[in-house]
Amino acid sequence: GVLCEVTIAIYTFGTCIAFLIIIGDQQDKIIAVMAKEPEGTGGSPWYTDRKFTISLTAFLFILPLSIP
């Protein structure tokens, strides 16, 4: 039973990380369009940083849904 619980926990953690990567890929494009920045520009603002957007999404949306 414990082995099954650990396996499920690892599987769901990996799935969550995969979804965060997919969301991060899409958010980069959406934020670039909303900020009216052409793709491939060198200097991007701090709020378009991938680490920031994925962290913000995780804390604002995924964490509250995971708590219950």
Rosetta silent file (secondary structure, phi, psi, omega in degrees, C-alpha in Angstrom):
SEQUENCE: GVLCEVTIAIYTFGTCIAFLIIIGDQQDKIIAVMAKEPEGTGGSPWYTDRKFTISLTAFLFILPLSIP
SCORE:     score description
SCORE:     0.000 S_00000001
   1 L     0.000  -43.437 -178.581    0.000    0.000    0.000 S_00000001
   2 H   -66.669  -39.467  178.581    2.750    2.456    0.909 S_00000001
   3 H   -61.816  -40.208  178.410    4.633    1.699   -2.297 S_00000001
   4 H   -65.570  -41.086  178.584    1.496    2.425   -4.299 S_00000001
   5 H   -64.248  -41.748  178.692    0.977    5.755   -2.466 S_00000001
   6 H   -65.189  -41.684  178.594    4.579    6.805   -3.094 S_00000001
   7 H   -62.606  -42.556  178.289    4.290    5.869   -6.762 S_00000001
   8 H   -65.073  -40.787  179.012    1.096    7.906   -7.139 S_00000001
   9 H   -63.005  -43.585  178.948    2.696   10.901   -5.383 S_00000001
  10 H   -65.765  -41.774  179.890    5.736   10.802   -7.681 S_00000001
  11 H   -62.965  -44.845 -179.219    3.540   10.401  -10.751 S_00000001
  12 H   -69.645  -34.367  175.714    1.309   13.356   -9.846 S_00000001
  13 H   -63.778  -44.860  178.000    4.335   15.526   -9.030 S_00000001
  14 H   -63.534  -38.027  177.892    5.854   14.740  -12.430 S_00000001
  15 H   -65.515  -41.545  178.443    2.552   15.474  -14.142 S_00000001
  16 H   -62.244  -42.754  178.791    2.288   18.827  -12.376 S_00000001
  17 H   -64.093  -41.502  178.670    5.804   19.778  -13.487 S_00000001
  18 H   -62.564  -42.240  178.175    5.011   18.774  -17.083 S_00000001
  19 H   -65.951  -37.266  177.309    1.870   20.925  -17.064 S_00000001
  20 H   -63.954  -37.147  177.546    3.829   23.870  -15.644 S_00000001
  21 H   -65.726  -43.127  178.619    6.333   23.569  -18.479 S_00000001
  22 H   -64.250  -44.049  178.040    3.525   23.543  -21.058 S_00000001
  23 H   -62.389  -41.400  178.365    1.829   26.524  -19.409 S_00000001
  24 H   -62.347  -38.696  177.474    5.155   28.380  -19.320 S_00000001
  25 H   -62.482  -40.521 -178.916    5.694   27.780  -23.036 S_00000001
  26 H   -76.450  -35.426 -179.159    2.302   29.271  -23.842 S_00000001
  27 H   -64.541  -35.271  178.812    2.567   32.153  -21.367 S_00000001
  28 H   -56.940  -44.783 -178.856    5.747   33.441  -23.002 S_00000001
  29 H   -70.958  -40.614 -178.942    3.906   33.960  -26.272 S_00000001
  30 H   -65.934  -44.588 -179.865    0.775   35.391  -24.655 S_00000001
  31 H   -66.082  -37.373  177.820    2.706   37.895  -22.541 S_00000001
  32 H   -62.996  -38.515  178.346    4.799   38.946  -25.536 S_00000001
  33 H   -69.769  -43.533 -179.167    1.610   39.678  -27.496 S_00000001
  34 H   -67.444  -33.471  178.607   -0.004   41.513  -24.591 S_00000001
  35 L   -85.259   -0.578  179.931    3.157   43.558  -23.983 S_00000001
  36 L    54.904   46.670  176.738    3.325   44.234  -27.752 S_00000001
  37 L  -107.211  130.997  174.680    6.878   42.988  -28.032 S_00000001
  38 L   -68.744  146.340 -179.815    8.068   41.403  -31.266 S_00000001
  39 L   -65.379  142.682  176.592    9.461   37.907  -30.840 S_00000001
  40 L    91.144    4.214  177.647   13.211   37.658  -30.651 S_00000001
  41 L   -72.769  145.034 -174.502   13.840   41.016  -28.995 S_00000001
  42 L   -71.611  -59.803 -174.846   16.844   40.948  -26.710 S_00000001
  43 L   -89.653  111.588  179.048   15.889   42.946  -23.620 S_00000001
  44 L  -110.273  149.379  179.945   12.643   41.816  -22.095 S_00000001
  45 L   -65.417  163.969 -176.780   11.089   43.234  -18.924 S_00000001
  46 H   -62.565  -31.296 -176.588   11.286   41.361  -15.606 S_00000001
  47 H   -77.444   -7.242  175.682    7.622   40.365  -15.706 S_00000001
  48 H   -98.079    1.673  178.434    8.114   38.395  -18.917 S_00000001
  49 L   -65.147  134.832 -175.559   10.800   36.192  -17.350 S_00000001
  50 H   -62.208  -40.900  179.510    9.798   32.537  -17.558 S_00000001
  51 H   -62.883  -39.209  179.611   10.781   31.728  -13.977 S_00000001
  52 H   -66.976  -45.602 -176.399    8.642   34.598  -12.697 S_00000001
  53 H   -68.718  -38.964  178.568    5.549   33.712  -14.734 S_00000001
  54 H   -68.219  -41.739  178.400    5.671   30.003  -13.882 S_00000001
  55 H   -63.580  -42.898  179.318    6.196   30.754  -10.171 S_00000001
  56 H   -63.009  -43.854  177.989    3.358   33.274  -10.171 S_00000001
  57 H   -62.978  -41.964 -179.447    1.025   30.825  -11.892 S_00000001
  58 H   -63.825  -43.200 -177.013    1.969   28.048   -9.477 S_00000001
  59 H   -77.487  -31.811 -177.147    1.359   30.171   -6.379 S_00000001
  60 H   -86.757  -31.929 -174.477   -1.805   31.917   -7.574 S_00000001
  61 H  -113.844  -49.722 -172.930   -3.615   29.057   -9.299 S_00000001
  62 H   -76.147  -43.452 -179.035   -2.121   25.637   -8.640 S_00000001
  63 H   -61.230  -47.645  177.424   -1.342   25.971   -4.917 S_00000001
  64 H   -62.156  -31.683  178.031   -4.876   27.064   -3.911 S_00000001
  65 H   -74.743  -24.301 -177.862   -6.335   24.212   -5.941 S_00000001
  66 H   -86.569  -22.804 -175.640   -3.951   21.728   -4.318 S_00000001
  67 L   -62.630  -46.993 -179.096   -4.549   22.710   -0.700 S_00000001
  68 L   -61.730    0.000    0.000   -8.026   21.161   -0.299 S_00000001
